[in-house]
Amino acid sequence: MALLRTARPVDVVSRRRGGRRIDDWRPEDPRFWETTGRRVAYRNLGWSIGTEFLGFVVWQLWSVVAVLLPKAGFTLSTPEIFWLISLPSLVGATLRFPYTFLVARFGGRNWTIVSALLLLIPVIGLAVVVGRPQTPFPVLLIIAGLGGLGGGNFAGSMANITFFFPADRKGWALGLNAAGGNLGAAVAQFVVPLAVTIGTVGAAGMRLPVAGWLWVPLIMIAAFGAWRFMNNLTDARSDFAGSLAAVREPHLWRLALLYVGTFGSFIGFSGVFPKLISDSFPAFSALPIGTASVSLAFLGALVGSLARPYGGRLADRFGGARVTACAFAAMAVGALAIVITLPVGSFAIFLLCFLFVFVATGIGNGATYRMIPAVFTARAGEGAVSVQRKAAAALGLIAAIGAYGGFLVPQLLSLSQQATGSYATAFIGFAGCYLVLMIITLAVYVRGRIEQAADR
């Protein structure tokens, strides 16, 4: 009877309310979690991953399409191509701020439906403009900017999912949620070149509009699935008061800086990797597979995405600060290895070095994100705003700030290319930044023992 009383409130509330709202949610209660919570949490997580996956697909479409535009008859300079690649990241990062509040206002399920349907705007817009080589660059830039709608999904999704899981499972759950979304970047970079060239002869025969139309039915399925299977949690509030309290916490800004280094590098390198391969090793930019062609650029986003949940799991076991510091050290080594080996002219070495960097960014992503609730728990004090609300707000805010790295990385590479004719200067700068971030992590979060206090 006790078990029935524990399970019944969630099921009854979910069925009776048209909005599928759950009023009784206690993931830290072991009995509640085993009888009811686990099933509901993983169902919401599954559909969250699906919709976030499509958000990343849309966010990264222009990283592929921009490189293909000159072959399709568009006249664009190298800086213009870099702007088409980087602007979606700038817009997506900015949209993550309101997306976090909109989840609290409308509910996680409701906003997932809306944010999924909003993805129809950039994909249809892309399908229309890329089939017309006479399209002016400002129009291309506006449509590319709309791709940032996909980048906004991440903050709301992560802030929502964190409420569904108990503390000892948050790292793995957040890692899975983020990795499933991050995989969208890899899938876009693999599928789009294949889809637009299959059955064609030569670059002139590319069907670039397919890069947009391809995703319309999947977006509709994701919106329906969120409507049918997800829930709104009454207690899931990442509201203005929680965000204001989080902003006043100095560690929010330190953690945001670390996240710029990890996630910002991942999304920035993911977006620019097809362009770097095209510029440095043009013979490998499009590998033929029958009548179609693919780019190996998708491997970077793929390994980085797959590494992310393991970063969360390692953080659960060894501490997010230690894992993050190791990730920054590996990223610095990888960036310097790219600089050293690039003059060799070996695509295999270039690819391996970059994949090493991507794996390090993925592990760093998961570990840094796991640090956020731990740090805010350790810093908990008396006040009107709960620790959980403050941590949820911080998750969204830090995710937003970190995404600006997706704009900075391509722009810095573009400036390096214009100023020196090489990308080496930018990579040396990246390596230096990673070492500084490693030192900050060690000094504040390892030696400072903040995270260890949270564990206790």
C-alpha positions as CSV (number, residue, x, y, z in Angstrom):
1,M,0.0,0.0,0.0
2,A,2.9,2.4,0.7
3,L,4.3,1.7,-2.7
4,L,0.9,2.5,-4.3
5,R,0.5,5.7,-2.4
6,T,4.0,6.7,-3.6
7,A,3.4,6.0,-7.2
8,R,-0.2,7.1,-7.5
9,P,0.1,11.0,-7.3
10,V,2.3,11.3,-10.3
11,D,0.3,8.9,-12.5
12,V,-3.1,10.5,-11.5
13,V,-1.9,14.1,-11.9
14,S,-0.3,13.2,-15.3
15,R,-3.5,11.7,-16.6
16,R,-6.1,14.2,-15.3
17,R,-4.4,17.4,-16.3
18,G,-4.5,18.4,-20.0
19,G,-1.0,19.9,-19.7
20,R,0.5,16.6,-18.3
21,R,1.8,18.5,-15.3
22,I,3.3,16.7,-12.3
23,D,2.9,18.3,-8.9
24,D,4.5,15.6,-6.8
25,W,8.1,15.0,-7.8
26,R,10.7,13.7,-5.3
27,P,13.7,12.2,-7.1
28,E,15.8,12.1,-4.0
29,D,13.3,9.8,-2.3
30,P,14.7,6.2,-3.1
31,R,11.3,4.6,-3.0
32,F,9.7,7.2,-5.2
33,W,12.5,7.0,-7.7
34,E,12.4,3.3,-8.0
35,T,8.6,2.9,-8.3
36,T,7.8,6.0,-10.4
37,G,10.5,8.5,-10.9
38,R,13.0,6.5,-12.9
39,R,10.4,5.6,-15.6
40,V,9.1,9.2,-16.0
41,A,12.5,10.8,-15.9
42,Y,14.0,8.6,-18.6
43,R,10.9,9.0,-20.8
44,N,11.3,12.8,-20.6
45,L,15.0,12.5,-21.1
46,G,14.6,10.4,-24.3
47,W,12.4,13.0,-26.0
48,S,14.5,15.8,-24.7
49,I,17.5,14.2,-26.4
50,G,15.6,13.8,-29.7
51,T,14.4,17.5,-29.9
52,E,17.8,18.8,-28.8
53,F,19.5,16.6,-31.4
54,L,17.5,18.3,-34.1
55,G,18.3,21.7,-32.5
56,F,22.0,21.0,-33.0
57,V,21.4,19.8,-36.5
58,V,19.8,23.1,-37.4
59,W,22.4,25.0,-35.5
60,Q,25.2,23.4,-37.5
61,L,23.7,23.3,-41.0
62,W,25.5,26.4,-42.1
63,S,28.9,24.9,-41.1
64,V,28.4,22.5,-44.0
65,V,26.3,24.5,-46.4
66,A,28.5,27.6,-46.3
67,V,31.5,25.6,-47.5
68,L,29.4,24.2,-50.4
69,L,28.0,27.5,-51.6
70,P,31.0,28.5,-53.8
71,K,30.7,25.2,-55.6
72,A,27.0,25.9,-56.2
73,G,27.7,29.2,-57.9
74,F,27.7,31.6,-55.0
75,T,30.4,34.3,-55.0
76,L,31.6,34.7,-51.4
77,S,34.9,35.8,-49.8
78,T,36.6,33.8,-47.1
79,P,35.5,36.2,-44.3
80,E,31.9,36.1,-45.5
81,I,32.0,32.3,-45.3
82,F,33.3,32.5,-41.8
83,W,30.5,34.9,-40.9
84,L,27.9,32.4,-42.2
85,I,29.5,29.7,-40.1
86,S,29.8,31.7,-36.9
87,L,26.7,33.8,-36.8
88,P,24.3,30.9,-35.9
89,S,26.5,30.4,-32.8
90,L,26.3,34.1,-31.8
91,V,22.5,34.1,-32.2
92,G,22.1,30.7,-30.5
93,A,24.2,31.7,-27.5
94,T,22.1,34.9,-27.1
95,L,18.8,33.0,-27.4
96,R,19.8,30.6,-24.6
97,F,19.1,33.4,-22.0
98,P,15.4,33.8,-22.8
99,Y,15.0,30.1,-23.5
100,T,15.9,29.4,-19.9
101,F,13.2,31.7,-18.6
102,L,10.6,30.5,-21.1
103,V,10.9,27.0,-19.8
104,A,10.0,28.3,-16.3
105,R,7.2,30.3,-17.8
106,F,5.5,27.7,-20.0
107,G,6.9,24.4,-18.6
108,G,9.5,22.1,-19.9
109,R,7.2,20.0,-22.1
110,N,5.3,23.0,-23.5
111,W,8.4,24.9,-24.4
112,T,10.0,21.8,-26.0
113,I,7.0,21.6,-28.3
114,V,7.3,25.3,-29.3
115,S,11.0,25.3,-29.6
116,A,10.9,22.3,-31.9
117,L,8.3,23.9,-34.2
118,L,10.4,27.0,-34.4
119,L,13.1,25.0,-36.1
120,L,10.9,24.9,-39.2
121,I,11.7,28.6,-39.8
122,P,15.5,28.2,-40.4
123,V,15.3,24.9,-42.3
124,I,12.7,26.2,-44.7
125,G,14.4,29.5,-45.1
126,L,17.7,27.7,-45.9
127,A,16.0,25.5,-48.4
128,V,14.6,28.5,-50.2
129,V,17.7,30.7,-50.4
130,V,20.5,28.2,-51.2
131,G,18.8,27.2,-54.4
132,R,19.3,30.8,-55.8
133,P,22.9,31.8,-56.4
134,Q,21.8,35.4,-56.9
135,T,20.7,35.6,-53.3
136,P,22.4,38.7,-51.7
137,F,24.9,38.0,-48.9
138,P,22.8,40.0,-46.3
139,V,19.9,37.7,-46.9
140,L,22.1,34.6,-46.5
141,L,23.4,36.1,-43.3
142,I,19.9,36.6,-41.9
143,I,18.8,33.1,-42.7
144,A,22.0,31.7,-41.2
145,G,21.3,33.8,-38.1
146,L,17.9,32.1,-37.8
147,G,19.8,28.8,-37.5
148,G,20.6,30.1,-34.0
149,L,17.1,29.0,-33.0
150,G,18.5,25.5,-32.8
151,G,21.2,26.6,-30.4
152,G,18.8,28.1,-28.0
153,N,17.2,24.7,-27.3
154,F,20.1,23.4,-25.2
155,A,19.8,25.7,-22.3
156,G,16.1,25.1,-21.7
157,S,16.5,21.3,-22.2
158,M,19.4,21.0,-19.7
159,A,17.7,23.2,-17.1
160,N,14.6,21.2,-17.4
161,I,16.2,17.7,-17.3
162,T,18.2,18.5,-14.2
163,F,15.0,18.6,-12.1
164,F,14.0,15.0,-13.1
165,F,17.1,13.2,-11.7
166,P,18.5,12.7,-8.2
167,A,21.9,14.4,-7.4
168,D,24.0,11.2,-7.8
169,R,22.6,10.7,-11.4
170,K,22.6,14.2,-12.7
171,G,26.1,14.0,-14.2
172,W,25.2,11.0,-16.3
173,A,21.7,12.3,-17.3
174,L,23.0,15.7,-18.2
175,G,25.9,14.1,-20.1
176,L,23.5,11.9,-22.1
177,N,21.2,14.8,-22.8
178,A,24.0,17.0,-24.0
179,A,25.7,14.3,-26.0
180,G,22.5,13.3,-27.8
181,G,22.2,16.9,-28.8
182,N,25.8,17.4,-29.7
183,L,25.5,14.3,-32.0
184,G,23.3,16.5,-34.2
185,A,26.3,18.4,-35.3
186,A,28.0,15.2,-36.4
187,V,24.9,13.9,-38.2
188,A,24.4,17.2,-40.0
189,Q,28.0,17.2,-41.2
190,F,27.8,13.6,-42.4
191,V,24.2,13.6,-43.9
192,V,24.1,16.9,-45.6
193,P,27.0,16.5,-48.1
194,L,25.7,13.0,-48.8
195,A,22.1,14.1,-49.3
196,V,22.8,17.1,-51.6
197,T,25.2,15.1,-53.9
198,I,23.7,11.6,-54.1
199,G,22.7,10.8,-57.7
200,T,24.3,14.0,-59.0
201,V,27.2,14.6,-61.4
202,G,29.7,17.3,-60.5
203,A,29.3,20.2,-58.1
204,A,26.9,22.0,-60.4
205,G,24.4,19.2,-59.9
206,M,24.2,19.6,-56.1
207,R,20.7,19.9,-54.7
208,L,21.5,22.3,-51.8
209,P,17.8,22.9,-50.9
210,V,17.6,19.3,-49.7
211,A,19.9,20.3,-46.8
212,G,16.8,22.1,-45.4
213,W,13.8,20.1,-46.5
214,L,15.4,16.9,-45.2
215,W,14.7,17.8,-41.6
216,V,11.1,19.0,-41.8
217,P,9.4,15.7,-41.1
218,L,11.8,14.8,-38.3
219,I,11.0,18.2,-36.6
220,M,7.3,17.5,-36.8
221,I,7.8,14.0,-35.2
222,A,9.9,15.5,-32.4
223,A,7.2,18.1,-31.7
224,F,4.5,15.5,-31.6
225,G,6.6,13.2,-29.3
226,A,7.1,16.1,-26.9
227,W,3.4,16.8,-26.8
228,R,2.4,13.2,-26.3
229,F,5.1,11.9,-23.9
230,M,6.8,14.7,-21.9
231,N,5.7,16.3,-18.7
232,N,5.8,19.7,-17.0
233,L,7.2,19.7,-13.4
234,T,5.5,22.2,-11.1
235,D,8.7,22.6,-9.1
236,A,10.9,23.1,-12.1
237,R,11.5,26.9,-11.9
238,S,14.5,28.6,-13.3
239,D,12.9,32.0,-12.8
240,F,14.1,35.5,-12.6
241,A,14.7,35.4,-8.8
242,G,16.8,32.2,-9.2
243,S,18.8,33.7,-12.1
244,L,19.4,37.0,-10.2
245,A,20.7,35.0,-7.3
246,A,22.9,33.0,-9.5
247,V,24.3,36.1,-11.3
248,R,25.3,37.5,-7.9
249,E,27.4,34.3,-7.3
250,P,31.0,34.9,-8.4
251,H,31.4,31.3,-9.2
252,L,28.9,31.6,-12.0
253,W,31.3,33.7,-14.0
254,R,34.2,31.5,-13.3
255,L,32.3,28.4,-14.3
256,A,31.0,30.2,-17.4
257,L,34.6,31.0,-18.4
258,L,35.5,27.4,-18.1
259,Y,32.5,26.4,-20.2
260,V,33.5,28.8,-22.9
261,G,36.8,26.9,-23.0
262,T,35.2,23.4,-23.2
263,F,31.8,23.7,-24.9
264,G,32.8,26.9,-26.8
265,S,35.7,25.1,-28.2
266,F,33.6,22.0,-29.1
267,I,30.9,23.9,-31.0
268,G,33.4,26.4,-32.5
269,F,35.7,23.7,-33.9
270,S,32.7,21.6,-35.0
271,G,31.4,24.5,-37.0
272,V,34.7,25.5,-38.6
273,F,36.2,22.0,-39.1
274,P,34.8,21.5,-42.6
275,K,36.3,24.9,-43.6
276,L,39.7,24.0,-42.1
277,I,39.8,20.7,-44.0
278,S,38.7,22.5,-47.2
279,D,41.4,25.1,-46.9
280,S,44.3,22.9,-45.6
281,F,43.6,19.7,-47.4
282,P,41.2,20.4,-50.3
283,A,41.7,16.9,-51.7
284,F,40.0,15.4,-48.6
285,S,37.2,17.9,-48.3
286,A,34.8,15.7,-50.3
287,L,35.4,11.9,-50.5
288,P,33.4,10.1,-53.1
289,I,31.0,7.3,-52.2
290,G,29.4,6.1,-55.4
291,T,27.6,9.0,-56.9
292,A,27.7,11.0,-53.7
293,S,30.4,12.5,-51.5
294,V,31.0,13.0,-47.8
295,S,33.4,15.0,-45.6
296,L,35.3,13.5,-42.7
297,A,34.6,16.7,-40.7
298,F,31.7,14.9,-39.0
299,L,34.2,12.7,-37.1
300,G,35.2,15.7,-34.9
301,A,31.7,16.4,-33.6
302,L,31.0,12.7,-33.4
303,V,33.9,11.8,-31.0
304,G,33.4,15.0,-29.0
305,S,29.7,14.2,-28.5
306,L,30.3,10.6,-27.6
307,A,33.0,11.6,-25.1
308,R,30.7,14.1,-23.3
309,P,28.7,11.7,-21.1
310,Y,31.9,10.0,-20.0
311,G,33.1,13.3,-18.9
312,G,30.0,13.5,-16.7
313,R,30.5,10.0,-15.4
314,L,34.2,10.6,-14.6
315,A,33.2,13.8,-12.8
316,D,30.7,11.8,-10.7
317,R,33.5,9.5,-9.7
318,F,36.7,11.7,-9.5
319,G,35.3,15.2,-9.2
320,G,34.4,17.6,-12.0
321,A,37.3,20.0,-11.2
322,R,40.0,17.3,-11.6
323,V,38.6,16.0,-14.8
324,T,38.1,19.5,-16.2
325,A,41.7,20.5,-15.4
326,C,43.0,17.3,-17.2
327,A,40.8,18.1,-20.2
328,F,42.2,21.6,-20.5
329,A,45.7,20.2,-20.4
330,A,44.9,17.7,-23.1
331,M,43.3,20.5,-25.2
332,A,46.4,22.6,-25.0
333,V,48.6,19.7,-26.0
334,G,46.3,18.9,-28.9
335,A,46.3,22.5,-30.2
336,L,50.1,22.7,-30.1
337,A,50.3,19.4,-31.9
338,I,48.2,20.8,-34.7
339,V,50.6,23.7,-35.0
340,I,53.6,21.5,-35.0
341,T,52.4,18.9,-37.4
342,L,50.4,21.1,-39.9
343,P,53.6,21.9,-42.0
344,V,54.1,18.2,-42.5
345,G,51.2,18.2,-44.8
346,S,49.7,14.9,-43.6
347,F,46.0,14.8,-43.5
348,A,46.0,11.7,-41.3
349,I,48.1,13.4,-38.6
350,F,46.0,16.5,-38.9
351,L,42.8,14.5,-38.4
352,L,44.2,12.5,-35.5
353,C,45.3,15.7,-33.7
354,F,42.0,17.3,-34.2
355,L,40.1,14.3,-33.0
356,F,42.2,14.2,-29.9
357,V,41.2,17.9,-29.2
358,F,37.5,17.0,-29.8
359,V,37.6,14.1,-27.3
360,A,39.2,16.4,-24.7
361,T,36.5,19.1,-25.3
362,G,33.8,16.5,-24.9
363,I,35.1,15.2,-21.6
364,G,35.6,18.7,-20.5
365,N,32.0,19.6,-21.4
366,G,30.6,16.8,-19.3
367,A,32.9,17.5,-16.4
368,T,32.4,21.2,-16.3
369,Y,28.7,21.0,-16.5
370,R,28.6,18.5,-13.7
371,M,30.6,21.0,-11.5
372,I,27.8,23.6,-11.6
373,P,25.2,22.0,-9.3
374,A,28.1,20.7,-7.1
375,V,29.6,24.2,-6.7
376,F,26.2,25.8,-6.0
377,T,25.4,23.2,-3.4
378,A,28.7,23.8,-1.7
379,R,28.0,27.5,-1.7
380,A,24.4,27.2,-0.4
381,G,23.5,29.5,2.4
382,E,20.4,30.8,4.0
383,G,18.0,32.7,1.7
384,A,14.7,32.9,-0.1
385,V,16.0,31.2,-3.3
386,S,16.5,27.4,-3.0
387,V,19.8,25.9,-4.0
388,Q,18.0,23.8,-6.7
389,R,16.5,26.9,-8.3
390,K,19.7,28.8,-8.2
391,A,21.7,25.8,-9.7
392,A,19.0,25.3,-12.5
393,A,19.3,29.0,-13.4
394,A,23.1,28.7,-13.4
395,L,22.9,25.8,-15.8
396,G,21.0,27.8,-18.3
397,L,23.1,31.0,-17.9
398,I,26.4,29.2,-18.1
399,A,25.2,27.2,-21.2
400,A,24.4,30.5,-22.9
401,I,27.7,32.2,-22.1
402,G,29.7,29.1,-23.1
403,A,28.1,29.0,-26.5
404,Y,29.6,32.3,-27.4
405,G,32.8,30.3,-28.0
406,G,31.1,29.0,-31.1
407,F,31.3,32.5,-32.5
408,L,34.7,33.5,-31.2
409,V,36.6,30.4,-32.4
410,P,35.7,30.8,-36.1
411,Q,36.3,34.6,-36.0
412,L,39.7,34.2,-34.4
413,L,40.7,31.6,-37.0
414,S,39.5,34.0,-39.7
415,L,41.5,36.9,-38.3
416,S,44.6,34.7,-38.1
417,Q,44.2,33.6,-41.7
418,Q,43.7,37.2,-42.9
419,A,46.6,38.6,-40.9
420,T,49.2,35.9,-41.3
421,G,48.0,33.6,-44.1
422,S,47.9,30.7,-41.6
423,Y,45.8,29.3,-38.8
424,A,48.8,28.6,-36.6
425,T,48.7,31.9,-34.7
426,A,45.1,31.2,-33.6
427,F,45.9,27.7,-32.4
428,I,48.9,28.9,-30.4
429,G,46.5,31.4,-28.7
430,F,44.0,28.7,-28.0
431,A,46.7,26.6,-26.3
432,G,47.7,29.5,-24.1
433,C,44.1,30.1,-23.1
434,Y,43.6,26.4,-22.2
435,L,46.6,26.5,-20.0
436,V,45.3,29.6,-18.2
437,L,41.9,27.9,-17.7
438,M,43.6,24.8,-16.3
439,I,45.4,26.9,-13.8
440,I,42.2,28.6,-12.7
441,T,40.5,25.3,-12.3
442,L,43.3,23.9,-10.2
443,A,43.6,27.0,-8.1
444,V,39.9,27.6,-7.4
445,Y,38.2,24.2,-7.6
446,V,40.8,21.6,-6.8
447,R,43.0,23.3,-4.3
448,G,40.0,25.4,-3.0
449,R,38.1,22.2,-2.3
450,I,34.8,23.7,-3.2
451,E,33.6,20.7,-5.0
452,Q,34.8,18.3,-2.3
453,A,32.6,20.3,0.1
454,A,29.6,19.7,-2.1
455,D,30.3,16.0,-2.1
456,R,30.3,15.9,1.6
